Amino acid sequence: MTRLVAGNWKMNGSLAANRDLLDGLMAVPGVEMAVCVPYPYLAQLLERPAGVALGAQDVSEFEAGAYTGEVSAGMLAEFGCRYVIVGHSERRALFGEDDAVVGRKARAALAHGLVPIVCVGETLAERDEGRVMAVIGRQLAAVLDALGVAAMAQVVVAYEPVWAIGIGRSASVEQVGEVHAAIRSWLAGQGVAAAAVRLLYGGSMKADNAAALFAVPDVDGGLVGGASLVAADFMVISRAAGGGV
Ligand code: PGA
């Protein structure tokens, strides 16, 4: 399947900085690229390099109405978003999002034709307790409950071990391979068309480790934080996803 490399800009950027960054991006044949930007910059990103898809970093579970501060899936669709990240560990840990909310957000996204990038992953304590797949299974089950088996095959799943995010050192290729295979077999075990689900790795994916991570079976792309803010690095990672150097 076509690999997806999605940049998660997080709460970074300015009109000027975004312009510079976008100037350095161009499509890579055979790879899907996306940038998930802060809401106010969606309008700026209406003009962007060809072949770079647009995404947001969160979405409301609600359709419309008295929900001050929320942004609906319909609004994101109107601005040309194809993707939206849901359930990022920062939202779970810092903003109190639980599994059920994440499931409802994924459902709201799909209802408007957006592809949810559902983030799952364990903390270091959970890994140390041997609960990696218990945690990820619980996170995925909530999304499956909200979507049903057929729609579940339309989501992108991003495995992001919380302990590898933003620290400069990714999980090892062995750890990534093990968890990705386990996620795919968990999905298959629930009756989901698991072979069709793109599984991204995220957590300190960088220019110098991307090729090794993409060589791992079941790694169908990357969710890239810090390195997505440097155009040259994001390009190296995207080319690595395409098998190039
Ligand atoms: P990082 O962030 O690449 O800076 O580790 C990844 C993410 O949180 O999506």
py3Dmol code that shows the C-alpha trace and the ligand (Angstrom):
import py3Dmol

protein = """\
ATOM      1  CA  MET A   1       0.000   0.000   0.000  1.00  0.00           C
ATOM      2  CA  THR A   2       1.055   3.604  -0.477  1.00  0.00           C
ATOM      3  CA  ARG A   3       2.909   4.835   2.569  1.00  0.00           C
ATOM      4  CA  LEU A   4       1.688   7.952   4.353  1.00  0.00           C
ATOM      5  CA  VAL A   5       4.053  10.424   5.959  1.00  0.00           C
ATOM      6  CA  ALA A   6       2.097  12.897   8.050  1.00  0.00           C
ATOM      7  CA  GLY A   7       3.671  15.886   9.752  1.00  0.00           C
ATOM      8  CA  ASN A   8       2.217  16.836  13.111  1.00  0.00           C
ATOM      9  CA  TRP A   9       3.216  20.457  13.559  1.00  0.00           C
ATOM     10  CA  LYS A  10       1.668  20.533  17.052  1.00  0.00           C
ATOM     11  CA  MET A  11       1.321  24.092  18.388  1.00  0.00           C
ATOM     12  CA  ASN A  12       4.107  25.497  16.249  1.00  0.00           C
ATOM     13  CA  GLY A  13       4.298  27.857  13.319  1.00  0.00           C
ATOM     14  CA  SER A  14       3.632  31.398  12.177  1.00  0.00           C
ATOM     15  CA  LEU A  15       2.456  32.712   8.840  1.00  0.00           C
ATOM     16  CA  ALA A  16       6.048  33.509   7.855  1.00  0.00           C
ATOM     17  CA  ALA A  17       7.589  30.296   9.174  1.00  0.00           C
ATOM     18  CA  ASN A  18       4.898  28.199   7.499  1.00  0.00           C
ATOM     19  CA  ARG A  19       5.589  29.878   4.167  1.00  0.00           C
ATOM     20  CA  ASP A  20       9.294  29.015   4.424  1.00  0.00           C
ATOM     21  CA  LEU A  21       8.537  25.451   5.427  1.00  0.00           C
ATOM     22  CA  LEU A  22       6.053  24.930   2.604  1.00  0.00           C
ATOM     23  CA  ASP A  23       8.531  26.346   0.090  1.00  0.00           C
ATOM     24  CA  GLY A  24      10.776  23.416   0.925  1.00  0.00           C
ATOM     25  CA  LEU A  25       8.170  20.685   0.416  1.00  0.00           C
ATOM     26  CA  MET A  26       7.390  18.870  -2.792  1.00  0.00           C
ATOM     27  CA  ALA A  27       5.579  15.680  -3.676  1.00  0.00           C
ATOM     28  CA  VAL A  28       7.488  12.396  -3.614  1.00  0.00           C
ATOM     29  CA  PRO A  29       6.273   9.868  -6.176  1.00  0.00           C
ATOM     30  CA  GLY A  30       4.658   6.828  -4.644  1.00  0.00           C
ATOM     31  CA  VAL A  31       4.306   8.379  -1.185  1.00  0.00           C
ATOM     32  CA  GLU A  32       1.402  10.262   0.304  1.00  0.00           C
ATOM     33  CA  MET A  33       2.470  13.306   2.287  1.00  0.00           C
ATOM     34  CA  ALA A  34       0.310  15.319   4.661  1.00  0.00           C
ATOM     35  CA  VAL A  35       0.735  18.176   7.090  1.00  0.00           C
ATOM     36  CA  CYS A  36      -1.485  18.426  10.167  1.00  0.00           C
ATOM     37  CA  VAL A  37      -1.466  22.077  11.119  1.00  0.00           C
ATOM     38  CA  PRO A  38      -3.001  24.284  13.832  1.00  0.00           C
ATOM     39  CA  TYR A  39      -6.555  25.372  12.979  1.00  0.00           C
ATOM     40  CA  PRO A  40      -5.824  29.029  12.163  1.00  0.00           C
ATOM     41  CA  TYR A  41      -3.387  27.997   9.452  1.00  0.00           C
ATOM     42  CA  LEU A  42      -5.824  25.831   7.523  1.00  0.00           C
ATOM     43  CA  ALA A  43      -6.748  28.846   5.410  1.00  0.00           C
ATOM     44  CA  GLN A  44      -3.103  29.585   4.632  1.00  0.00           C
ATOM     45  CA  LEU A  45      -2.680  25.958   3.603  1.00  0.00           C
ATOM     46  CA  LEU A  46      -5.423  26.210   0.994  1.00  0.00           C
ATOM     47  CA  GLU A  47      -2.395  27.024  -1.145  1.00  0.00           C
ATOM     48  CA  ARG A  48       0.239  24.379  -0.665  1.00  0.00           C
ATOM     49  CA  PRO A  49       2.613  22.289  -2.724  1.00  0.00           C
ATOM     50  CA  ALA A  50       0.858  19.845  -5.040  1.00  0.00           C
ATOM     51  CA  GLY A  51       0.739  16.343  -3.631  1.00  0.00           C
ATOM     52  CA  VAL A  52       0.801  17.449   0.013  1.00  0.00           C
ATOM     53  CA  ALA A  53      -2.495  16.684   1.743  1.00  0.00           C
ATOM     54  CA  LEU A  54      -3.912  18.729   4.576  1.00  0.00           C
ATOM     55  CA  GLY A  55      -4.888  17.609   8.036  1.00  0.00           C
ATOM     56  CA  ALA A  56      -5.829  18.929  11.461  1.00  0.00           C
ATOM     57  CA  GLN A  57      -4.665  17.790  14.878  1.00  0.00           C
ATOM     58  CA  ASP A  58      -8.006  17.391  16.609  1.00  0.00           C
ATOM     59  CA  VAL A  59     -11.726  17.624  15.885  1.00  0.00           C
ATOM     60  CA  SER A  60     -14.882  18.030  17.897  1.00  0.00           C
ATOM     61  CA  GLU A  61     -17.010  14.978  18.542  1.00  0.00           C
ATOM     62  CA  PHE A  62     -20.029  17.266  18.046  1.00  0.00           C
ATOM     63  CA  GLU A  63     -21.694  18.335  14.832  1.00  0.00           C
ATOM     64  CA  ALA A  64     -22.434  22.014  15.531  1.00  0.00           C
ATOM     65  CA  GLY A  65     -23.843  24.279  18.189  1.00  0.00           C
ATOM     66  CA  ALA A  66     -23.023  25.676  21.615  1.00  0.00           C
ATOM     67  CA  TYR A  67     -19.551  24.160  22.049  1.00  0.00           C
ATOM     68  CA  THR A  68     -17.299  27.158  22.604  1.00  0.00           C
ATOM     69  CA  GLY A  69     -13.777  26.584  21.337  1.00  0.00           C
ATOM     70  CA  GLU A  70     -14.566  23.465  19.343  1.00  0.00           C
ATOM     71  CA  VAL A  71     -14.007  22.924  15.620  1.00  0.00           C
ATOM     72  CA  SER A  72     -16.245  20.526  13.727  1.00  0.00           C
ATOM     73  CA  ALA A  73     -15.350  17.907  11.163  1.00  0.00           C
ATOM     74  CA  GLY A  74     -17.549  19.704   8.650  1.00  0.00           C
ATOM     75  CA  MET A  75     -15.448  22.847   9.052  1.00  0.00           C
ATOM     76  CA  LEU A  76     -12.246  20.882   8.516  1.00  0.00           C
ATOM     77  CA  ALA A  77     -13.694  19.273   5.402  1.00  0.00           C
ATOM     78  CA  GLU A  78     -14.649  22.695   4.062  1.00  0.00           C
ATOM     79  CA  PHE A  79     -10.997  23.765   4.316  1.00  0.00           C
ATOM     80  CA  GLY A  80      -9.830  20.786   2.319  1.00  0.00           C
ATOM     81  CA  CYS A  81      -8.650  18.554   5.134  1.00  0.00           C
ATOM     82  CA  ARG A  82      -8.257  14.932   4.253  1.00  0.00           C
ATOM     83  CA  TYR A  83      -6.860  13.800   7.606  1.00  0.00           C
ATOM     84  CA  VAL A  84      -7.361  14.564  11.259  1.00  0.00           C
ATOM     85  CA  ILE A  85      -5.321  13.245  14.154  1.00  0.00           C
ATOM     86  CA  VAL A  86      -7.472  11.929  16.991  1.00  0.00           C
ATOM     87  CA  GLY A  87      -6.404  10.697  20.391  1.00  0.00           C
ATOM     88  CA  HIS A  88      -2.854  11.989  20.333  1.00  0.00           C
ATOM     89  CA  SER A  89      -1.204  11.136  23.640  1.00  0.00           C
ATOM     90  CA  GLU A  90      -0.776  14.837  24.407  1.00  0.00           C
ATOM     91  CA  ARG A  91      -4.535  15.306  24.147  1.00  0.00           C
ATOM     92  CA  ARG A  92      -5.156  12.217  26.242  1.00  0.00           C
ATOM     93  CA  ALA A  93      -2.654  13.194  28.931  1.00  0.00           C
ATOM     94  CA  LEU A  94      -2.953  16.992  29.003  1.00  0.00           C
ATOM     95  CA  PHE A  95      -6.576  17.544  28.004  1.00  0.00           C
ATOM     96  CA  GLY A  96      -8.283  14.584  29.594  1.00  0.00           C
ATOM     97  CA  GLU A  97      -9.477  12.811  26.457  1.00  0.00           C
ATOM     98  CA  ASP A  98     -10.585   9.299  27.252  1.00  0.00           C
ATOM     99  CA  ASP A  99     -10.939   6.334  24.922  1.00  0.00           C
ATOM    100  CA  ALA A 100     -14.650   6.890  24.358  1.00  0.00           C
ATOM    101  CA  VAL A 101     -14.159  10.521  23.302  1.00  0.00           C
ATOM    102  CA  VAL A 102     -11.469   9.445  20.875  1.00  0.00           C
ATOM    103  CA  GLY A 103     -13.886   6.927  19.358  1.00  0.00           C
ATOM    104  CA  ARG A 104     -16.584   9.559  18.939  1.00  0.00           C
ATOM    105  CA  LYS A 105     -14.103  11.973  17.357  1.00  0.00           C
ATOM    106  CA  ALA A 106     -13.069   9.315  14.856  1.00  0.00           C
ATOM    107  CA  ARG A 107     -16.731   8.755  14.032  1.00  0.00           C
ATOM    108  CA  ALA A 108     -17.362  12.484  13.552  1.00  0.00           C
ATOM    109  CA  ALA A 109     -14.366  12.679  11.215  1.00  0.00           C
ATOM    110  CA  LEU A 110     -15.473   9.767   9.041  1.00  0.00           C
ATOM    111  CA  ALA A 111     -19.000  11.162   8.834  1.00  0.00           C
ATOM    112  CA  HIS A 112     -17.524  14.147   6.984  1.00  0.00           C
ATOM    113  CA  GLY A 113     -15.222  12.175   4.734  1.00  0.00           C
ATOM    114  CA  LEU A 114     -12.086  12.806   6.778  1.00  0.00           C
ATOM    115  CA  VAL A 115      -9.652  10.017   7.538  1.00  0.00           C
ATOM    116  CA  PRO A 116      -8.930   9.838  11.261  1.00  0.00           C
ATOM    117  CA  ILE A 117      -5.344   9.124  12.230  1.00  0.00           C
ATOM    118  CA  VAL A 118      -6.021   7.323  15.504  1.00  0.00           C
ATOM    119  CA  CYS A 119      -3.061   7.496  17.879  1.00  0.00           C
ATOM    120  CA  VAL A 120      -2.452   4.666  20.298  1.00  0.00           C
ATOM    121  CA  GLY A 121       0.469   3.764  22.492  1.00  0.00           C
ATOM    122  CA  GLU A 122       1.671   2.884  25.935  1.00  0.00           C
ATOM    123  CA  THR A 123       3.534   4.839  28.575  1.00  0.00           C
ATOM    124  CA  LEU A 124       6.870   3.607  29.842  1.00  0.00           C
ATOM    125  CA  ALA A 125       5.260   2.375  33.061  1.00  0.00           C
ATOM    126  CA  GLU A 126       2.708   0.395  31.069  1.00  0.00           C
ATOM    127  CA  ARG A 127       5.487  -1.128  28.951  1.00  0.00           C
ATOM    128  CA  ASP A 128       7.462  -2.034  32.048  1.00  0.00           C
ATOM    129  CA  GLU A 129       4.374  -3.761  33.425  1.00  0.00           C
ATOM    130  CA  GLY A 130       4.073  -5.804  30.227  1.00  0.00           C
ATOM    131  CA  ARG A 131       0.780  -4.173  29.315  1.00  0.00           C
ATOM    132  CA  VAL A 132       1.569  -2.810  25.847  1.00  0.00           C
ATOM    133  CA  MET A 133      -1.112  -4.672  23.927  1.00  0.00           C
ATOM    134  CA  ALA A 134      -3.580  -4.527  26.810  1.00  0.00           C
ATOM    135  CA  VAL A 135      -3.443  -0.734  26.611  1.00  0.00           C
ATOM    136  CA  ILE A 136      -3.460  -0.520  22.821  1.00  0.00           C
ATOM    137  CA  GLY A 137      -6.246  -3.091  22.572  1.00  0.00           C
ATOM    138  CA  ARG A 138      -8.346  -1.036  24.988  1.00  0.00           C
ATOM    139  CA  GLN A 139      -7.676   2.156  23.002  1.00  0.00           C
ATOM    140  CA  LEU A 140      -8.551   0.483  19.706  1.00  0.00           C
ATOM    141  CA  ALA A 141     -11.611  -1.270  21.102  1.00  0.00           C
ATOM    142  CA  ALA A 142     -13.192   2.074  21.978  1.00  0.00           C
ATOM    143  CA  VAL A 143     -12.732   3.247  18.394  1.00  0.00           C
ATOM    144  CA  LEU A 144     -14.055  -0.037  17.026  1.00  0.00           C
ATOM    145  CA  ASP A 145     -17.099   0.286  19.305  1.00  0.00           C
ATOM    146  CA  ALA A 146     -17.814   3.745  17.924  1.00  0.00           C
ATOM    147  CA  LEU A 147     -17.223   2.888  14.266  1.00  0.00           C
ATOM    148  CA  GLY A 148     -18.107  -0.734  13.736  1.00  0.00           C
ATOM    149  CA  VAL A 149     -16.037  -3.292  11.878  1.00  0.00           C
ATOM    150  CA  ALA A 150     -16.479  -1.989   8.322  1.00  0.00           C
ATOM    151  CA  ALA A 151     -15.618   1.650   9.053  1.00  0.00           C
ATOM    152  CA  MET A 152     -12.686   0.637  11.234  1.00  0.00           C
ATOM    153  CA  ALA A 153     -10.859  -0.432   8.082  1.00  0.00           C
ATOM    154  CA  GLN A 154     -10.931   3.176   6.880  1.00  0.00           C
ATOM    155  CA  VAL A 155      -8.911   4.652   9.717  1.00  0.00           C
ATOM    156  CA  VAL A 156      -5.177   5.104   9.871  1.00  0.00           C
ATOM    157  CA  VAL A 157      -3.651   3.863  13.121  1.00  0.00           C
ATOM    158  CA  ALA A 158      -0.536   5.565  14.460  1.00  0.00           C
ATOM    159  CA  TYR A 159       1.469   3.640  17.025  1.00  0.00           C
ATOM    160  CA  GLU A 160       3.147   6.254  19.165  1.00  0.00           C
ATOM    161  CA  PRO A 161       4.831   4.923  22.284  1.00  0.00           C
ATOM    162  CA  VAL A 162       4.462   7.841  24.675  1.00  0.00           C
ATOM    163  CA  TRP A 163       8.002   7.374  25.958  1.00  0.00           C
ATOM    164  CA  ALA A 164       9.507   7.887  22.478  1.00  0.00           C
ATOM    165  CA  ILE A 165       7.724  11.147  21.616  1.00  0.00           C
ATOM    166  CA  GLY A 166       9.808  14.290  21.384  1.00  0.00           C
ATOM    167  CA  ILE A 167      12.921  12.870  22.979  1.00  0.00           C
ATOM    168  CA  GLY A 168      15.044  12.338  19.877  1.00  0.00           C
ATOM    169  CA  ARG A 169      15.226   8.574  20.196  1.00  0.00           C
ATOM    170  CA  SER A 170      12.643   6.341  18.576  1.00  0.00           C
ATOM    171  CA  ALA A 171      11.534   2.912  19.728  1.00  0.00           C
ATOM    172  CA  SER A 172      13.793   0.179  18.373  1.00  0.00           C
ATOM    173  CA  VAL A 173      12.967  -1.511  15.087  1.00  0.00           C
ATOM    174  CA  GLU A 174      12.302  -4.726  17.043  1.00  0.00           C
ATOM    175  CA  GLN A 175       9.830  -3.004  19.356  1.00  0.00           C
ATOM    176  CA  VAL A 176       8.107  -1.290  16.448  1.00  0.00           C
ATOM    177  CA  GLY A 177       7.882  -4.486  14.424  1.00  0.00           C
ATOM    178  CA  GLU A 178       6.455  -6.418  17.339  1.00  0.00           C
ATOM    179  CA  VAL A 179       3.755  -3.878  18.164  1.00  0.00           C
ATOM    180  CA  HIS A 180       2.760  -3.205  14.554  1.00  0.00           C
ATOM    181  CA  ALA A 181       2.326  -6.916  13.889  1.00  0.00           C
ATOM    182  CA  ALA A 182       0.320  -7.233  17.095  1.00  0.00           C
ATOM    183  CA  ILE A 183      -1.929  -4.312  16.138  1.00  0.00           C
ATOM    184  CA  ARG A 184      -2.613  -5.811  12.720  1.00  0.00           C
ATOM    185  CA  SER A 185      -3.422  -9.178  14.180  1.00  0.00           C
ATOM    186  CA  TRP A 186      -5.616  -7.569  16.874  1.00  0.00           C
ATOM    187  CA  LEU A 187      -7.599  -5.832  14.118  1.00  0.00           C
ATOM    188  CA  ALA A 188      -7.869  -9.047  12.104  1.00  0.00           C
ATOM    189  CA  GLY A 189      -9.028 -10.867  15.216  1.00  0.00           C
ATOM    190  CA  GLN A 190     -11.917  -8.403  15.512  1.00  0.00           C
ATOM    191  CA  GLY A 191     -12.959  -9.073  11.942  1.00  0.00           C
ATOM    192  CA  VAL A 192     -11.536  -5.817  10.539  1.00  0.00           C
ATOM    193  CA  ALA A 193      -9.987  -5.918   7.042  1.00  0.00           C
ATOM    194  CA  ALA A 194      -6.622  -5.413   8.707  1.00  0.00           C
ATOM    195  CA  ALA A 195      -4.467  -5.655   5.600  1.00  0.00           C
ATOM    196  CA  ALA A 196      -6.076  -2.442   4.331  1.00  0.00           C
ATOM    197  CA  VAL A 197      -5.346  -0.413   7.476  1.00  0.00           C
ATOM    198  CA  ARG A 198      -2.294   1.806   7.289  1.00  0.00           C
ATOM    199  CA  LEU A 199      -0.194   1.551  10.428  1.00  0.00           C
ATOM    200  CA  LEU A 200       2.077   4.547  11.039  1.00  0.00           C
ATOM    201  CA  TYR A 201       4.905   4.719  13.512  1.00  0.00           C
ATOM    202  CA  GLY A 202       5.416   7.941  15.463  1.00  0.00           C
ATOM    203  CA  GLY A 203       7.859   8.970  18.160  1.00  0.00           C
ATOM    204  CA  SER A 204      11.148  10.658  17.264  1.00  0.00           C
ATOM    205  CA  MET A 205      11.072   9.577  13.643  1.00  0.00           C
ATOM    206  CA  LYS A 206      13.869  11.569  12.040  1.00  0.00           C
ATOM    207  CA  ALA A 207      15.928  11.874   8.884  1.00  0.00           C
ATOM    208  CA  ASP A 208      18.537   9.467  10.210  1.00  0.00           C
ATOM    209  CA  ASN A 209      16.271   6.671  11.459  1.00  0.00           C
ATOM    210  CA  ALA A 210      13.346   6.808   9.008  1.00  0.00           C
ATOM    211  CA  ALA A 211      14.769   4.360   6.472  1.00  0.00           C
ATOM    212  CA  ALA A 212      15.381   1.742   9.164  1.00  0.00           C
ATOM    213  CA  LEU A 213      11.863   2.197  10.551  1.00  0.00           C
ATOM    214  CA  PHE A 214      10.273   1.950   7.094  1.00  0.00           C
ATOM    215  CA  ALA A 215      12.175  -1.280   6.511  1.00  0.00           C
ATOM    216  CA  VAL A 216      10.211  -2.862   9.359  1.00  0.00           C
ATOM    217  CA  PRO A 217       7.314  -5.021   8.137  1.00  0.00           C
ATOM    218  CA  ASP A 218       3.910  -3.508   8.879  1.00  0.00           C
ATOM    219  CA  VAL A 219       5.222   0.061   9.012  1.00  0.00           C
ATOM    220  CA  ASP A 220       3.068   1.806   6.428  1.00  0.00           C
ATOM    221  CA  GLY A 221       4.187   5.325   7.150  1.00  0.00           C
ATOM    222  CA  GLY A 222       5.103   7.781   9.856  1.00  0.00           C
ATOM    223  CA  LEU A 223       3.571  10.440  12.064  1.00  0.00           C
ATOM    224  CA  VAL A 224       6.343  12.961  12.411  1.00  0.00           C
ATOM    225  CA  GLY A 225       6.438  15.715  15.023  1.00  0.00           C
ATOM    226  CA  GLY A 226       9.623  17.717  15.499  1.00  0.00           C
ATOM    227  CA  ALA A 227      11.255  16.682  12.218  1.00  0.00           C
ATOM    228  CA  SER A 228       8.205  17.830  10.244  1.00  0.00           C
ATOM    229  CA  LEU A 229       9.057  21.430  11.128  1.00  0.00           C
ATOM    230  CA  VAL A 230      12.278  21.255   9.112  1.00  0.00           C
ATOM    231  CA  ALA A 231      11.490  20.969   5.418  1.00  0.00           C
ATOM    232  CA  ALA A 232      14.713  19.194   4.502  1.00  0.00           C
ATOM    233  CA  ASP A 233      14.195  16.589   7.218  1.00  0.00           C
ATOM    234  CA  PHE A 234      10.562  16.012   6.271  1.00  0.00           C
ATOM    235  CA  MET A 235      11.671  15.520   2.670  1.00  0.00           C
ATOM    236  CA  VAL A 236      14.348  12.989   3.652  1.00  0.00           C
ATOM    237  CA  ILE A 237      11.775  11.055   5.694  1.00  0.00           C
ATOM    238  CA  SER A 238       9.248  11.168   2.845  1.00  0.00           C
ATOM    239  CA  ARG A 239      11.809   9.938   0.334  1.00  0.00           C
ATOM    240  CA  ALA A 240      12.788   7.164   2.719  1.00  0.00           C
ATOM    241  CA  ALA A 241       9.124   6.141   2.828  1.00  0.00           C
ATOM    242  CA  GLY A 242       9.247   5.833  -0.938  1.00  0.00           C
ATOM    243  CA  GLY A 243      12.292   3.634  -0.749  1.00  0.00           C
ATOM    244  CA  GLY A 244      14.653   6.341  -1.973  1.00  0.00           C
ATOM    245  CA  VAL A 245      17.580   7.879  -0.139  1.00  0.00           C
TER     246      VAL A 245
END
"""
ligand_1 = """\
9
PGA
P 8.011 13.586 17.585
O 6.406 13.670 17.751
O 8.273 13.143 16.162
O 8.484 14.990 17.843
O 8.506 12.590 18.585
C 5.581 12.694 17.166
C 4.161 12.941 17.586
O 3.933 13.287 18.768
O 3.229 12.815 16.762
"""
view = py3Dmol.view(width=600, height=400)
view.addModel(protein, "pdb")
view.setStyle({"model": 0}, {"cartoon": {"style": "trace"}})
view.addModel(ligand_1, "xyz")
view.setStyle({"model": 1}, {"stick": {}})
view.zoomTo()
view.show()
